[in-house]
């Protein structure tokens, strides 16, 4: 898919201009999704992505990486918007894997057995809280 097609779909969905210099929430979210989808799913260069928004490549990298991080932690609005606009399921985020990695990396052997379940529950609560941001 060409950058112009991606841009038009996003602009129609959000009813904003991706080229806008506005920092309003919908404009920024549109730029993030545009940068992320263009780079990750359609293999466009950040130089071209930035130029198509009237920005430099470093801004495109920032928007792409921010969207990617939000998807990885399970930010549902971004995930559902990407699916609604492009029918791309990015919900296979790494939240569960990151939780398991975190628990494996921690040395739980020093915790008393009766406290391990409580600790895991607290880790899960923290992760869930961050996924709702």
Backbone bond lengths (Angstrom), bond angles and torsions (degrees), N, CA, C in turn:
res aa  C-N    CA-C-N  psi(-1)  N-CA   C-N-CA  omega(-1)  CA-C   N-CA-C  phi
1 X - - - 1.447 - - 1.534 108.06 -
2 X 1.303 115.85 135.04 1.467 121.23 -179.05 1.534 110.96 -76.47
3 X 1.327 115.97 156.32 1.461 120.96 -178.97 1.522 112.78 -57.32
4 X 1.319 116.59 -38.95 1.465 119.65 -179.33 1.530 111.24 -64.19
5 X 1.327 116.91 -38.97 1.466 120.47 177.80 1.529 111.03 -65.77
6 X 1.324 116.28 -43.55 1.463 120.95 178.81 1.527 109.40 -61.11
7 X 1.315 115.01 -46.58 1.461 121.62 -178.94 1.527 111.12 -60.46
8 X 1.329 116.56 -45.41 1.470 120.58 -179.57 1.522 111.63 -62.30
9 X 1.326 117.48 -41.81 1.467 120.31 178.94 1.522 111.05 -61.41
10 X 1.329 115.89 -44.05 1.463 120.05 -179.06 1.523 110.85 -67.21
11 X 1.318 116.64 -42.63 1.467 120.02 179.73 1.527 111.40 -64.45
12 X 1.314 118.05 -37.53 1.464 120.67 176.94 1.520 111.00 -67.13
13 X 1.315 117.28 -40.57 1.464 121.43 -178.30 1.526 111.09 -65.98
14 X 1.325 116.87 -48.71 1.464 121.14 -176.34 1.526 113.48 -89.09
15 X 1.333 116.21 -14.12 1.470 121.14 -176.58 1.534 110.48 58.14
16 X 1.334 114.86 44.86 1.466 122.25 176.92 1.520 108.46 -135.22
17 X 1.320 115.19 167.50 1.453 122.01 175.34 1.529 107.85 -101.41
18 X 1.322 116.77 117.27 1.469 121.10 -178.28 1.527 110.64 -61.95
19 X 1.328 117.72 -27.13 1.466 121.97 179.18 1.531 113.00 -74.50
20 X 1.319 117.24 -12.54 1.454 121.96 -175.99 1.525 111.11 -60.16
21 X 1.309 115.33 145.28 1.465 121.07 176.89 1.526 111.25 -87.09
22 X 1.317 117.18 3.10 1.454 122.10 -178.39 1.518 111.03 -63.38
23 X 1.328 115.61 146.89 1.463 121.00 176.79 1.519 111.40 -106.52
24 X 1.316 116.31 17.26 1.460 120.10 178.41 1.526 108.97 -65.30
25 X 1.315 114.68 152.19 1.462 122.02 -172.87 1.532 113.32 -51.61
26 X 1.326 117.76 -47.73 1.471 120.34 -177.65 1.531 111.81 -68.12
27 X 1.319 116.99 -35.62 1.467 119.43 177.37 1.522 111.36 -65.37
28 X 1.327 115.93 -44.47 1.459 120.13 -179.35 1.520 110.19 -66.91
29 X 1.329 117.04 -42.86 1.466 119.77 178.65 1.528 110.61 -62.03
30 X 1.320 116.98 -39.53 1.466 120.38 178.42 1.531 110.51 -62.36
31 X 1.318 117.16 -42.19 1.469 120.83 178.38 1.525 111.29 -64.80
32 X 1.325 116.16 -39.94 1.464 120.03 179.30 1.524 111.10 -63.09
33 X 1.330 115.10 -48.49 1.466 118.70 -178.67 1.521 110.37 -66.35
34 X 1.321 117.24 -40.33 1.463 120.57 177.88 1.532 110.62 -58.57
35 X 1.316 116.18 -48.41 1.467 120.27 -178.91 1.521 111.45 -65.19
36 X 1.323 116.81 -43.77 1.460 121.11 -178.23 1.529 111.59 -64.71
37 X 1.318 116.24 -52.92 1.471 120.27 -176.31 1.526 110.59 -64.90
38 X 1.313 116.90 -42.42 1.468 120.45 -179.13 1.523 111.54 -61.23
39 X 1.332 116.50 -42.70 1.461 120.38 -177.56 1.525 112.85 -80.33
40 X 1.332 116.75 -48.84 1.462 121.07 -172.17 1.524 113.97 -78.01
41 X 1.319 116.95 -34.91 1.465 119.58 -172.47 1.527 114.09 -109.78
42 X 1.337 116.61 -18.54 1.463 118.99 -179.59 1.529 112.50 -124.87
43 X 1.323 116.75 7.80 1.470 124.08 171.43 1.533 115.39 55.02
44 X 1.316 116.99 37.37 1.466 119.94 174.59 1.525 108.80 -85.36
45 X 1.310 116.67 150.61 1.466 120.67 -179.54 1.526 110.02 -76.50
46 X 1.319 115.61 150.93 1.465 119.55 179.11 1.527 111.01 -65.55
47 X 1.311 117.30 -27.63 1.468 120.61 176.67 1.527 110.00 -63.13
48 X 1.322 116.47 -47.77 1.471 120.41 179.31 1.525 112.06 -69.28
49 X 1.325 116.41 -37.48 1.469 120.02 178.48 1.519 109.67 -62.85
50 X 1.326 116.36 -48.53 1.464 120.13 178.67 1.509 112.25 -60.16
51 X 1.334 116.68 -45.58 1.465 120.83 -179.24 1.529 111.27 -61.34
52 X 1.325 117.51 -36.10 1.467 119.66 -178.74 1.530 111.96 -71.48
53 X 1.355 116.93 -16.62 1.468 120.58 175.42 1.523 111.86 -102.27
54 X 1.328 116.84 0.58 1.458 120.21 -176.64 1.514 112.10 76.22
55 X 1.328 116.53 26.38 1.469 122.16 -178.67 1.523 109.60 -123.48
56 X 1.314 115.81 167.83 1.457 120.30 174.42 1.523 109.28 -84.31
57 X 1.319 115.55 166.59 1.460 120.25 -175.58 1.525 113.13 -61.15
58 X 1.342 117.63 -31.46 1.460 119.43 -177.92 1.528 111.89 -67.13
59 X 1.322 117.23 -31.60 1.468 120.50 175.87 1.523 110.36 -69.52
60 X 1.328 116.37 -38.19 1.461 120.14 177.13 1.530 110.36 -64.28
61 X 1.330 116.42 -39.87 1.467 120.26 177.11 1.524 110.35 -62.59
62 X 1.315 116.39 -44.14 1.463 120.87 179.69 1.529 110.64 -59.58
63 X 1.340 117.00 -49.10 1.466 120.58 -179.08 1.528 110.92 -63.95
64 X 1.326 117.19 -41.52 1.471 121.44 179.32 1.523 110.73 -61.86
65 X 1.328 115.98 -48.64 1.463 120.54 -176.80 1.525 112.11 -68.00
66 X 1.325 116.95 -35.44 1.461 120.33 177.96 1.524 110.05 -65.44
67 X 1.333 117.05 -45.38 1.469 120.52 178.22 1.523 110.39 -62.59
68 X 1.316 116.62 -42.23 1.464 120.98 179.80 1.522 110.80 -60.74
69 X 1.320 117.41 -44.46 1.457 121.68 178.03 1.528 111.21 -63.12
70 X 1.322 116.47 -43.84 1.460 120.36 179.97 1.529 111.01 -62.04
71 X 1.310 116.20 -37.56 1.467 120.46 177.65 1.518 110.27 -68.39
72 X 1.326 116.50 -42.81 1.463 120.38 -179.14 1.518 112.89 -62.71
73 X 1.325 117.68 -34.56 1.464 118.76 178.83 1.525 111.93 -88.72
74 X 1.319 116.64 0.61 1.459 120.04 173.28 1.509 115.57 88.63
75 X 1.313 118.74 31.37 1.466 122.23 178.45 1.528 107.98 -69.23
76 X 1.317 116.00 103.34 1.465 121.71 -168.37 1.520 115.15 -63.62
77 X 1.315 118.54 -32.05 1.468 119.64 -179.15 1.524 111.27 -64.66
78 X 1.300 117.49 -42.87 1.467 121.26 178.37 1.522 109.78 -66.12
79 X 1.326 116.37 -46.15 1.463 121.30 -178.93 1.521 110.79 -58.79
80 X 1.325 116.78 -47.64 1.471 119.56 -177.74 1.523 111.77 -70.84
81 X 1.331 118.12 -32.97 1.461 120.07 178.04 1.525 111.23 -67.53
82 X 1.330 117.41 -42.22 1.471 120.44 177.76 1.525 109.36 -60.72
83 X 1.323 116.32 -42.14 1.474 119.34 179.23 1.526 110.83 -66.37
84 X 1.326 117.16 -43.55 1.468 120.72 -178.72 1.522 112.14 -63.66
85 X 1.315 117.24 -39.74 1.463 121.24 -176.24 1.524 111.73 -79.21
86 X 1.327 116.91 -45.76 1.469 120.72 -169.83 1.529 114.55 -116.78
87 X 1.322 116.61 -3.12 1.458 121.11 -176.50 1.540 110.91 57.74
88 X 1.322 115.03 36.90 1.467 121.98 177.46 1.522 107.24 -108.93
89 X 1.321 116.23 123.37 1.455 120.92 -179.33 1.527 109.48 -89.32
90 X 1.319 115.51 105.17 1.465 120.60 177.43 1.521 110.44 -103.85
91 X 1.325 116.77 10.08 1.465 120.44 -176.61 1.516 112.43 -70.99
92 X 1.298 117.77 -11.21 1.458 120.14 176.46 1.518 107.94 -72.74
93 X 1.321 114.34 53.66 1.457 119.35 -178.25 1.516 110.56 -69.45
94 X 1.267 114.87 176.72 1.453 121.47 -174.91 1.528 112.33 -96.96
95 X 1.342 117.67 14.04 1.459 119.78 -175.14 1.522 111.72 -57.04
96 X 1.324 117.27 -51.05 1.457 120.48 -178.50 1.527 110.41 -63.38
97 X 1.335 115.88 -44.05 1.457 119.49 179.87 1.527 111.27 -63.72
98 X 1.325 116.56 -40.71 1.461 119.92 179.62 1.531 110.52 -64.97
99 X 1.317 116.31 -38.41 1.463 120.34 178.23 1.533 109.80 -61.83
100 X 1.329 116.16 -46.36 1.465 120.19 -179.64 1.530 110.97 -65.25
101 X 1.345 116.38 -40.35 1.463 120.41 177.26 1.522 111.27 -60.30
102 X 1.323 114.30 -44.56 1.460 120.68 -179.28 1.525 110.79 -60.61
103 X 1.309 116.36 -46.40 1.455 119.92 -178.80 1.530 111.81 -67.15
104 X 1.332 117.15 -36.31 1.463 120.42 177.84 1.527 111.00 -67.98
105 X 1.344 115.83 -36.87 1.457 120.20 -176.85 1.532 112.30 -71.62
106 X 1.310 116.09 -24.09 1.462 119.61 -178.94 1.521 109.64 -83.75
107 X 1.290 114.52 143.75 1.457 119.95 177.37 1.527 108.08 -89.10
108 X 1.332 115.51 92.29 1.463 120.01 -177.97 1.530 112.27 -81.47
109 X 1.321 116.92 -4.27 1.460 119.65 -177.93 1.526 112.33 -67.19
110 X 1.325 116.29 -20.88 1.463 119.30 -180.00 1.524 112.53 -82.51
111 X 1.334 116.05 -12.93 1.460 119.36 178.62 1.526 109.73 -84.14
112 X 1.315 116.73 143.59 1.470 118.42 173.58 1.534 109.35 -63.31
113 X 1.304 117.40 146.51 1.470 121.77 -176.66 1.520 113.10 -54.69
114 X 1.313 117.63 -37.93 1.460 120.02 -178.41 1.533 112.32 -72.29
115 X 1.319 118.70 -11.08 1.467 122.29 -179.89 1.533 113.29 -100.74
116 X 1.319 118.07 -13.10 1.464 120.90 -176.99 1.522 111.33 -63.01
117 X 1.338 116.86 -46.66 1.473 119.70 -179.85 1.523 111.44 -61.55
118 X 1.321 116.32 -40.52 1.464 120.11 178.24 1.532 110.55 -64.08
119 X 1.319 116.37 -42.14 1.460 120.81 179.27 1.532 110.76 -62.22
120 X 1.316 117.24 -46.52 1.472 121.26 179.20 1.521 110.13 -61.70
121 X 1.328 117.46 -40.77 1.453 120.67 178.00 1.531 110.42 -61.17
122 X 1.320 117.63 -41.82 1.461 121.38 179.30 1.530 111.80 -65.28
123 X 1.318 116.65 -40.21 1.467 120.35 176.45 1.520 109.47 -61.31
124 X 1.329 116.82 -44.20 1.469 120.48 179.23 1.521 111.85 -62.30
125 X 1.330 117.61 -40.02 1.466 121.32 178.42 1.527 110.65 -63.02
126 X 1.306 116.52 -42.93 1.470 120.61 179.43 1.519 110.24 -63.35
127 X 1.323 116.85 -45.66 1.470 120.01 -179.71 1.527 110.58 -63.28
128 X 1.331 116.97 -43.10 1.471 120.57 178.71 1.525 110.83 -62.00
129 X 1.324 116.86 -38.90 1.471 120.35 179.20 1.526 110.31 -62.22
130 X 1.320 117.78 -41.73 1.455 121.13 179.86 1.513 112.60 -70.79
131 X 1.315 118.14 -27.09 1.464 119.64 179.99 1.513 111.95 -76.26
132 X 1.318 117.31 -14.97 1.479 121.05 178.79 1.516 112.92 -93.29
133 X 1.302 118.16 -5.67 1.476 121.78 -176.78 1.513 109.24 -62.85
